[in-house]
Amino acid sequence: PDVDAQLGDAGISSVDAVAFFKEVNEAFNLSLQAEDCLQFKTLGTLAAYIDDNAG
């Protein structure tokens, strides 16, 4: 995937976002909420956050 693509262009529904962040939280020991996706403009910014904060 294009890590610089805008997440908003991916067409992710709120239900998908909740499920996605649940998986991310479990995999990387984080506590992100679905509404947190608004702070990540691209997949790359989300990946950088995970890399910096994974426990």
N, CA, C, O and CB atoms as a CASP TS submission, in Angstrom:
PFRMAT TS
TARGET T0000
AUTHOR 0000-0000-0000
METHOD Language model
MODEL 1
PARENT N/A
ATOM      1  N   PRO     1       0.830  -1.209   0.000  1.00  0.00           N
ATOM      2  CA  PRO     1       0.000   0.000   0.000  1.00  0.00           C
ATOM      3  C   PRO     1       0.861   1.254   0.000  1.00  0.00           C
ATOM      4  O   PRO     1       2.010   1.238   0.441  1.00  0.00           O
ATOM      5  CB  PRO     1      -0.937   0.009   1.213  1.00  0.00           C
ATOM      6  N   ASP     2       0.296   2.319  -0.493  1.00  0.00           N
ATOM      7  CA  ASP     2       0.976   3.607  -0.531  1.00  0.00           C
ATOM      8  C   ASP     2       0.908   4.238   0.855  1.00  0.00           C
ATOM      9  O   ASP     2      -0.162   4.675   1.278  1.00  0.00           O
ATOM     10  CB  ASP     2       0.344   4.545  -1.604  1.00  0.00           C
ATOM     11  N   VAL     3       2.025   4.293   1.567  1.00  0.00           N
ATOM     12  CA  VAL     3       2.027   4.810   2.935  1.00  0.00           C
ATOM     13  C   VAL     3       1.771   6.307   2.995  1.00  0.00           C
ATOM     14  O   VAL     3       1.508   6.848   4.070  1.00  0.00           O
ATOM     15  CB  VAL     3       3.341   4.497   3.600  1.00  0.00           C
ATOM     16  N   ASP     4       1.846   6.984   1.853  1.00  0.00           N
ATOM     17  CA  ASP     4       1.586   8.419   1.812  1.00  0.00           C
ATOM     18  C   ASP     4       0.168   8.745   1.365  1.00  0.00           C
ATOM     19  O   ASP     4      -0.200   9.917   1.280  1.00  0.00           O
ATOM     20  CB  ASP     4       2.571   9.092   0.895  1.00  0.00           C
ATOM     21  N   ALA     5      -0.628   7.726   1.079  1.00  0.00           N
ATOM     22  CA  ALA     5      -2.018   7.946   0.681  1.00  0.00           C
ATOM     23  C   ALA     5      -2.819   8.431   1.881  1.00  0.00           C
ATOM     24  O   ALA     5      -2.578   8.006   3.011  1.00  0.00           O
ATOM     25  CB  ALA     5      -2.641   6.650   0.095  1.00  0.00           C
ATOM     26  N   GLN     6      -3.756   9.306   1.633  1.00  0.00           N
ATOM     27  CA  GLN     6      -4.614   9.832   2.691  1.00  0.00           C
ATOM     28  C   GLN     6      -5.532   8.736   3.209  1.00  0.00           C
ATOM     29  O   GLN     6      -6.189   8.056   2.420  1.00  0.00           O
ATOM     30  CB  GLN     6      -5.438  11.031   2.183  1.00  0.00           C
ATOM     31  N   LEU     7      -5.586   8.556   4.533  1.00  0.00           N
ATOM     32  CA  LEU     7      -6.454   7.533   5.111  1.00  0.00           C
ATOM     33  C   LEU     7      -7.914   7.818   4.798  1.00  0.00           C
ATOM     34  O   LEU     7      -8.700   6.889   4.614  1.00  0.00           O
ATOM     35  CB  LEU     7      -6.247   7.448   6.623  1.00  0.00           C
ATOM     36  N   GLY     8      -8.285   9.087   4.735  1.00  0.00           N
ATOM     37  CA  GLY     8      -9.664   9.451   4.428  1.00  0.00           C
ATOM     38  C   GLY     8     -10.100   8.990   3.053  1.00  0.00           C
ATOM     39  O   GLY     8     -11.293   8.806   2.811  1.00  0.00           O
ATOM     40  N   ASP     9      -9.156   8.800   2.155  1.00  0.00           N
ATOM     41  CA  ASP     9      -9.468   8.343   0.800  1.00  0.00           C
ATOM     42  C   ASP     9      -9.655   6.833   0.731  1.00  0.00           C
ATOM     43  O   ASP     9     -10.046   6.305  -0.310  1.00  0.00           O
ATOM     44  CB  ASP     9      -8.371   8.766  -0.157  1.00  0.00           C
ATOM     45  N   ALA    10      -9.383   6.141   1.818  1.00  0.00           N
ATOM     46  CA  ALA    10      -9.470   4.680   1.825  1.00  0.00           C
ATOM     47  C   ALA    10     -10.907   4.187   1.945  1.00  0.00           C
ATOM     48  O   ALA    10     -11.174   3.008   1.714  1.00  0.00           O
ATOM     49  CB  ALA    10      -8.642   4.116   2.961  1.00  0.00           C
ATOM     50  N   GLY    11     -11.829   5.068   2.301  1.00  0.00           N
ATOM     51  CA  GLY    11     -13.225   4.671   2.418  1.00  0.00           C
ATOM     52  C   GLY    11     -13.502   3.766   3.600  1.00  0.00           C
ATOM     53  O   GLY    11     -14.370   2.896   3.529  1.00  0.00           O
ATOM     54  N   ILE    12     -12.774   3.960   4.684  1.00  0.00           N
ATOM     55  CA  ILE    12     -12.944   3.133   5.874  1.00  0.00           C
ATOM     56  C   ILE    12     -14.159   3.621   6.653  1.00  0.00           C
ATOM     57  O   ILE    12     -14.255   4.802   6.987  1.00  0.00           O
ATOM     58  CB  ILE    12     -11.669   3.164   6.762  1.00  0.00           C
ATOM     59  N   SER    13     -15.073   2.721   6.937  1.00  0.00           N
ATOM     60  CA  SER    13     -16.260   3.084   7.715  1.00  0.00           C
ATOM     61  C   SER    13     -15.904   3.153   9.194  1.00  0.00           C
ATOM     62  O   SER    13     -14.839   2.692   9.606  1.00  0.00           O
ATOM     63  CB  SER    13     -17.409   2.068   7.481  1.00  0.00           C
ATOM     64  N   SER    14     -16.793   3.727   9.983  1.00  0.00           N
ATOM     65  CA  SER    14     -16.538   3.805  11.425  1.00  0.00           C
ATOM     66  C   SER    14     -16.481   2.415  12.045  1.00  0.00           C
ATOM     67  O   SER    14     -15.715   2.185  12.981  1.00  0.00           O
ATOM     68  CB  SER    14     -17.620   4.645  12.117  1.00  0.00           C
ATOM     69  N   VAL    15     -17.278   1.495  11.536  1.00  0.00           N
ATOM     70  CA  VAL    15     -17.248   0.112  12.031  1.00  0.00           C
ATOM     71  C   VAL    15     -15.898  -0.519  11.717  1.00  0.00           C
ATOM     72  O   VAL    15     -15.314  -1.204  12.558  1.00  0.00           O
ATOM     73  CB  VAL    15     -18.397  -0.728  11.404  1.00  0.00           C
ATOM     74  N   ASP    16     -15.404  -0.286  10.503  1.00  0.00           N
ATOM     75  CA  ASP    16     -14.086  -0.795  10.124  1.00  0.00           C
ATOM     76  C   ASP    16     -12.990  -0.185  10.995  1.00  0.00           C
ATOM     77  O   ASP    16     -12.058  -0.880  11.401  1.00  0.00           O
ATOM     78  CB  ASP    16     -13.806  -0.502   8.644  1.00  0.00           C
ATOM     79  N   ALA    17     -13.102   1.112  11.282  1.00  0.00           N
ATOM     80  CA  ALA    17     -12.089   1.791  12.093  1.00  0.00           C
ATOM     81  C   ALA    17     -12.036   1.205  13.496  1.00  0.00           C
ATOM     82  O   ALA    17     -10.952   0.995  14.039  1.00  0.00           O
ATOM     83  CB  ALA    17     -12.374   3.297  12.161  1.00  0.00           C
ATOM     84  N   VAL    18     -13.197   0.940  14.089  1.00  0.00           N
ATOM     85  CA  VAL    18     -13.239   0.349  15.429  1.00  0.00           C
ATOM     86  C   VAL    18     -12.559  -1.016  15.413  1.00  0.00           C
ATOM     87  O   VAL    18     -11.739  -1.310  16.283  1.00  0.00           O
ATOM     88  CB  VAL    18     -14.702   0.221  15.931  1.00  0.00           C
ATOM     89  N   ALA    19     -12.890  -1.840  14.442  1.00  0.00           N
ATOM     90  CA  ALA    19     -12.297  -3.178  14.348  1.00  0.00           C
ATOM     91  C   ALA    19     -10.793  -3.091  14.087  1.00  0.00           C
ATOM     92  O   ALA    19     -10.014  -3.842  14.674  1.00  0.00           O
ATOM     93  CB  ALA    19     -12.981  -3.992  13.234  1.00  0.00           C
ATOM     94  N   PHE    20     -10.391  -2.182  13.213  1.00  0.00           N
ATOM     95  CA  PHE    20      -8.978  -2.019  12.888  1.00  0.00           C
ATOM     96  C   PHE    20      -8.178  -1.607  14.117  1.00  0.00           C
ATOM     97  O   PHE    20      -7.144  -2.206  14.413  1.00  0.00           O
ATOM     98  CB  PHE    20      -8.804  -0.986  11.775  1.00  0.00           C
ATOM     99  N   PHE    21      -8.648  -0.589  14.833  1.00  0.00           N
ATOM    100  CA  PHE    21      -7.911  -0.116  15.998  1.00  0.00           C
ATOM    101  C   PHE    21      -7.914  -1.142  17.124  1.00  0.00           C
ATOM    102  O   PHE    21      -6.966  -1.196  17.907  1.00  0.00           O
ATOM    103  CB  PHE    21      -8.497   1.192  16.490  1.00  0.00           C
ATOM    104  N   LYS    22      -8.951  -1.947  17.219  1.00  0.00           N
ATOM    105  CA  LYS    22      -8.959  -3.029  18.210  1.00  0.00           C
ATOM    106  C   LYS    22      -7.806  -3.993  17.922  1.00  0.00           C
ATOM    107  O   LYS    22      -7.076  -4.392  18.829  1.00  0.00           O
ATOM    108  CB  LYS    22     -10.326  -3.788  18.198  1.00  0.00           C
ATOM    109  N   GLU    23      -7.656  -4.358  16.660  1.00  0.00           N
ATOM    110  CA  GLU    23      -6.567  -5.263  16.267  1.00  0.00           C
ATOM    111  C   GLU    23      -5.196  -4.625  16.499  1.00  0.00           C
ATOM    112  O   GLU    23      -4.281  -5.277  17.002  1.00  0.00           O
ATOM    113  CB  GLU    23      -6.713  -5.660  14.791  1.00  0.00           C
ATOM    114  N   VAL    24      -5.057  -3.351  16.131  1.00  0.00           N
ATOM    115  CA  VAL    24      -3.790  -2.641  16.333  1.00  0.00           C
ATOM    116  C   VAL    24      -3.457  -2.582  17.820  1.00  0.00           C
ATOM    117  O   VAL    24      -2.320  -2.835  18.218  1.00  0.00           O
ATOM    118  CB  VAL    24      -3.858  -1.211  15.737  1.00  0.00           C
ATOM    119  N   ASN    25      -4.452  -2.248  18.638  1.00  0.00           N
ATOM    120  CA  ASN    25      -4.230  -2.163  20.084  1.00  0.00           C
ATOM    121  C   ASN    25      -3.763  -3.488  20.659  1.00  0.00           C
ATOM    122  O   ASN    25      -2.828  -3.526  21.459  1.00  0.00           O
ATOM    123  CB  ASN    25      -5.503  -1.718  20.789  1.00  0.00           C
ATOM    124  N   GLU    26      -4.401  -4.565  20.259  1.00  0.00           N
ATOM    125  CA  GLU    26      -4.024  -5.885  20.766  1.00  0.00           C
ATOM    126  C   GLU    26      -2.639  -6.300  20.283  1.00  0.00           C
ATOM    127  O   GLU    26      -1.853  -6.864  21.045  1.00  0.00           O
ATOM    128  CB  GLU    26      -5.054  -6.925  20.340  1.00  0.00           C
ATOM    129  N   ALA    27      -2.345  -6.023  19.027  1.00  0.00           N
ATOM    130  CA  ALA    27      -1.071  -6.447  18.452  1.00  0.00           C
ATOM    131  C   ALA    27       0.118  -5.660  19.004  1.00  0.00           C
ATOM    132  O   ALA    27       1.214  -6.202  19.149  1.00  0.00           O
ATOM    133  CB  ALA    27      -1.116  -6.305  16.948  1.00  0.00           C
ATOM    134  N   PHE    28      -0.106  -4.369  19.314  1.00  0.00           N
ATOM    135  CA  PHE    28       1.010  -3.505  19.692  1.00  0.00           C
ATOM    136  C   PHE    28       0.892  -2.940  21.105  1.00  0.00           C
ATOM    137  O   PHE    28       1.635  -2.032  21.476  1.00  0.00           O
ATOM    138  CB  PHE    28       1.120  -2.375  18.715  1.00  0.00           C
ATOM    139  N   ASN    29      -0.042  -3.478  21.894  1.00  0.00           N
ATOM    140  CA  ASN    29      -0.236  -3.036  23.279  1.00  0.00           C
ATOM    141  C   ASN    29      -0.438  -1.524  23.368  1.00  0.00           C
ATOM    142  O   ASN    29       0.238  -0.839  24.135  1.00  0.00           O
ATOM    143  CB  ASN    29       0.961  -3.448  24.137  1.00  0.00           C
ATOM    144  N   LEU    30      -1.375  -1.019  22.574  1.00  0.00           N
ATOM    145  CA  LEU    30      -1.718   0.401  22.560  1.00  0.00           C
ATOM    146  C   LEU    30      -3.148   0.575  23.044  1.00  0.00           C
ATOM    147  O   LEU    30      -3.846  -0.407  23.298  1.00  0.00           O
ATOM    148  CB  LEU    30      -1.542   1.005  21.142  1.00  0.00           C
ATOM    149  N   SER    31      -3.584   1.815  23.170  1.00  0.00           N
ATOM    150  CA  SER    31      -4.963   2.082  23.584  1.00  0.00           C
ATOM    151  C   SER    31      -5.592   3.158  22.708  1.00  0.00           C
ATOM    152  O   SER    31      -6.199   4.104  23.211  1.00  0.00           O
ATOM    153  CB  SER    31      -5.010   2.508  25.057  1.00  0.00           C
ATOM    154  N   LEU    32      -5.444   3.007  21.404  1.00  0.00           N
ATOM    155  CA  LEU    32      -6.038   3.945  20.456  1.00  0.00           C
ATOM    156  C   LEU    32      -7.544   3.734  20.376  1.00  0.00           C
ATOM    157  O   LEU    32      -8.035   2.613  20.511  1.00  0.00           O
ATOM    158  CB  LEU    32      -5.401   3.787  19.065  1.00  0.00           C
ATOM    159  N   GLN    33      -8.265   4.821  20.155  1.00  0.00           N
ATOM    160  CA  GLN    33      -9.705   4.772  19.934  1.00  0.00           C
ATOM    161  C   GLN    33      -9.961   5.069  18.461  1.00  0.00           C
ATOM    162  O   GLN    33      -9.111   5.649  17.786  1.00  0.00           O
ATOM    163  CB  GLN    33     -10.465   5.786  20.862  1.00  0.00           C
ATOM    164  N   ALA    34     -11.119   4.676  17.966  1.00  0.00           N
ATOM    165  CA  ALA    34     -11.442   4.885  16.551  1.00  0.00           C
ATOM    166  C   ALA    34     -11.340   6.357  16.170  1.00  0.00           C
ATOM    167  O   ALA    34     -10.885   6.684  15.074  1.00  0.00           O
ATOM    168  CB  ALA    34     -12.848   4.362  16.242  1.00  0.00           C
ATOM    169  N   GLU    35     -11.762   7.251  17.071  1.00  0.00           N
ATOM    170  CA  GLU    35     -11.701   8.679  16.746  1.00  0.00           C
ATOM    171  C   GLU    35     -10.269   9.184  16.640  1.00  0.00           C
ATOM    172  O   GLU    35     -10.037  10.260  16.088  1.00  0.00           O
ATOM    173  CB  GLU    35     -12.447   9.484  17.792  1.00  0.00           C
ATOM    174  N   ASP    36      -9.307   8.430  17.156  1.00  0.00           N
ATOM    175  CA  ASP    36      -7.905   8.809  17.035  1.00  0.00           C
ATOM    176  C   ASP    36      -7.425   8.754  15.591  1.00  0.00           C
ATOM    177  O   ASP    36      -6.400   9.346  15.255  1.00  0.00           O
ATOM    178  CB  ASP    36      -7.046   7.908  17.897  1.00  0.00           C
ATOM    179  N   CYS    37      -8.152   8.054  14.745  1.00  0.00           N
ATOM    180  CA  CYS    37      -7.733   7.958  13.343  1.00  0.00           C
ATOM    181  C   CYS    37      -7.698   9.329  12.688  1.00  0.00           C
ATOM    182  O   CYS    37      -7.013   9.510  11.681  1.00  0.00           O
ATOM    183  CB  CYS    37      -8.672   7.031  12.565  1.00  0.00           C
ATOM    184  N   LEU    38      -8.422  10.298  13.240  1.00  0.00           N
ATOM    185  CA  LEU    38      -8.424  11.641  12.672  1.00  0.00           C
ATOM    186  C   LEU    38      -7.067  12.320  12.794  1.00  0.00           C
ATOM    187  O   LEU    38      -6.755  13.217  12.010  1.00  0.00           O
ATOM    188  CB  LEU    38      -9.479  12.487  13.346  1.00  0.00           C
ATOM    189  N   GLN    39      -6.259  11.908  13.761  1.00  0.00           N
ATOM    190  CA  GLN    39      -4.941  12.522  13.917  1.00  0.00           C
ATOM    191  C   GLN    39      -3.916  11.944  12.945  1.00  0.00           C
ATOM    192  O   GLN    39      -2.847  12.526  12.758  1.00  0.00           O
ATOM    193  CB  GLN    39      -4.453  12.344  15.343  1.00  0.00           C
ATOM    194  N   PHE    40      -4.222  10.825  12.336  1.00  0.00           N
ATOM    195  CA  PHE    40      -3.299  10.184  11.399  1.00  0.00           C
ATOM    196  C   PHE    40      -3.784  10.437   9.977  1.00  0.00           C
ATOM    197  O   PHE    40      -4.785   9.867   9.542  1.00  0.00           O
ATOM    198  CB  PHE    40      -3.181   8.654  11.680  1.00  0.00           C
ATOM    199  N   LYS    41      -3.071  11.287   9.263  1.00  0.00           N
ATOM    200  CA  LYS    41      -3.490  11.656   7.908  1.00  0.00           C
ATOM    201  C   LYS    41      -3.172  10.566   6.886  1.00  0.00           C
ATOM    202  O   LYS    41      -3.874  10.416   5.886  1.00  0.00           O
ATOM    203  CB  LYS    41      -2.820  12.955   7.493  1.00  0.00           C
ATOM    204  N   THR    42      -2.107   9.807   7.149  1.00  0.00           N
ATOM    205  CA  THR    42      -1.683   8.771   6.203  1.00  0.00           C
ATOM    206  C   THR    42      -1.345   7.485   6.948  1.00  0.00           C
ATOM    207  O   THR    42      -1.177   7.486   8.167  1.00  0.00           O
ATOM    208  CB  THR    42      -0.466   9.249   5.377  1.00  0.00           C
ATOM    209  N   LEU    43      -1.250   6.403   6.209  1.00  0.00           N
ATOM    210  CA  LEU    43      -0.822   5.136   6.791  1.00  0.00           C
ATOM    211  C   LEU    43       0.587   5.269   7.362  1.00  0.00           C
ATOM    212  O   LEU    43       0.916   4.648   8.373  1.00  0.00           O
ATOM    213  CB  LEU    43      -0.873   4.009   5.738  1.00  0.00           C
ATOM    214  N   GLY    44       1.407   6.075   6.715  1.00  0.00           N
ATOM    215  CA  GLY    44       2.771   6.297   7.191  1.00  0.00           C
ATOM    216  C   GLY    44       2.814   6.971   8.550  1.00  0.00           C
ATOM    217  O   GLY    44       3.635   6.604   9.391  1.00  0.00           O
ATOM    218  N   THR    45       1.940   7.959   8.786  1.00  0.00           N
ATOM    219  CA  THR    45       1.927   8.625  10.092  1.00  0.00           C
ATOM    220  C   THR    45       1.417   7.680  11.171  1.00  0.00           C
ATOM    221  O   THR    45       1.888   7.727  12.308  1.00  0.00           O
ATOM    222  CB  THR    45       1.059   9.894  10.045  1.00  0.00           C
ATOM    223  N   LEU    46       0.461   6.827  10.830  1.00  0.00           N
ATOM    224  CA  LEU    46      -0.020   5.824  11.779  1.00  0.00           C
ATOM    225  C   LEU    46       1.091   4.821  12.087  1.00  0.00           C
ATOM    226  O   LEU    46       1.304   4.468  13.247  1.00  0.00           O
ATOM    227  CB  LEU    46      -1.268   5.095  11.222  1.00  0.00           C
ATOM    228  N   ALA    47       1.790   4.368  11.066  1.00  0.00           N
ATOM    229  CA  ALA    47       2.882   3.411  11.264  1.00  0.00           C
ATOM    230  C   ALA    47       3.984   4.013  12.133  1.00  0.00           C
ATOM    231  O   ALA    47       4.540   3.330  12.993  1.00  0.00           O
ATOM    232  CB  ALA    47       3.461   2.967   9.909  1.00  0.00           C
ATOM    233  N   ALA    48       4.300   5.284  11.914  1.00  0.00           N
ATOM    234  CA  ALA    48       5.322   5.948  12.722  1.00  0.00           C
ATOM    235  C   ALA    48       4.879   6.038  14.180  1.00  0.00           C
ATOM    236  O   ALA    48       5.685   5.836  15.088  1.00  0.00           O
ATOM    237  CB  ALA    48       5.621   7.355  12.168  1.00  0.00           C
ATOM    238  N   TYR    49       3.596   6.342  14.408  1.00  0.00           N
ATOM    239  CA  TYR    49       3.071   6.395  15.775  1.00  0.00           C
ATOM    240  C   TYR    49       3.199   5.029  16.446  1.00  0.00           C
ATOM    241  O   TYR    49       3.651   4.928  17.586  1.00  0.00           O
ATOM    242  CB  TYR    49       1.594   6.858  15.775  1.00  0.00           C
ATOM    243  N   ILE    50       2.800   3.991  15.733  1.00  0.00           N
ATOM    244  CA  ILE    50       2.885   2.636  16.288  1.00  0.00           C
ATOM    245  C   ILE    50       4.335   2.291  16.607  1.00  0.00           C
ATOM    246  O   ILE    50       4.630   1.742  17.669  1.00  0.00           O
ATOM    247  CB  ILE    50       2.289   1.599  15.302  1.00  0.00           C
ATOM    248  N   ASP    51       5.232   2.612  15.692  1.00  0.00           N
ATOM    249  CA  ASP    51       6.653   2.324  15.897  1.00  0.00           C
ATOM    250  C   ASP    51       7.197   3.035  17.137  1.00  0.00           C
ATOM    251  O   ASP    51       7.991   2.467  17.886  1.00  0.00           O
ATOM    252  CB  ASP    51       7.459   2.738  14.663  1.00  0.00           C
ATOM    253  N   ASP    52       6.769   4.273  17.345  1.00  0.00           N
ATOM    254  CA  ASP    52       7.251   5.059  18.480  1.00  0.00           C
ATOM    255  C   ASP    52       6.611   4.670  19.810  1.00  0.00           C
ATOM    256  O   ASP    52       7.207   4.883  20.865  1.00  0.00           O
ATOM    257  CB  ASP    52       7.003   6.513  18.222  1.00  0.00           C
ATOM    258  N   ASN    53       5.397   4.098  19.771  1.00  0.00           N
ATOM    259  CA  ASN    53       4.632   3.903  21.006  1.00  0.00           C
ATOM    260  C   ASN    53       4.276   2.463  21.351  1.00  0.00           C
ATOM    261  O   ASN    53       3.674   2.212  22.395  1.00  0.00           O
ATOM    262  CB  ASN    53       3.394   4.673  20.920  1.00  0.00           C
ATOM    263  N   ALA    54       4.629   1.535  20.508  1.00  0.00           N
ATOM    264  CA  ALA    54       4.276   0.134  20.776  1.00  0.00           C
ATOM    265  C   ALA    54       4.939  -0.328  22.062  1.00  0.00           C
ATOM    266  O   ALA    54       6.096  -0.014  22.342  1.00  0.00           O
ATOM    267  CB  ALA    54       4.694  -0.780  19.598  1.00  0.00           C
ATOM    268  N   GLY    55       4.163  -1.090  22.842  1.00  0.00           N
ATOM    269  CA  GLY    55       4.689  -1.544  24.129  1.00  0.00           C
ATOM    270  C   GLY    55       4.960  -2.945  24.132  1.00  0.00           C
ATOM    271  O   GLY    55       5.409  -3.485  25.143  1.00  0.00           O
TER
END
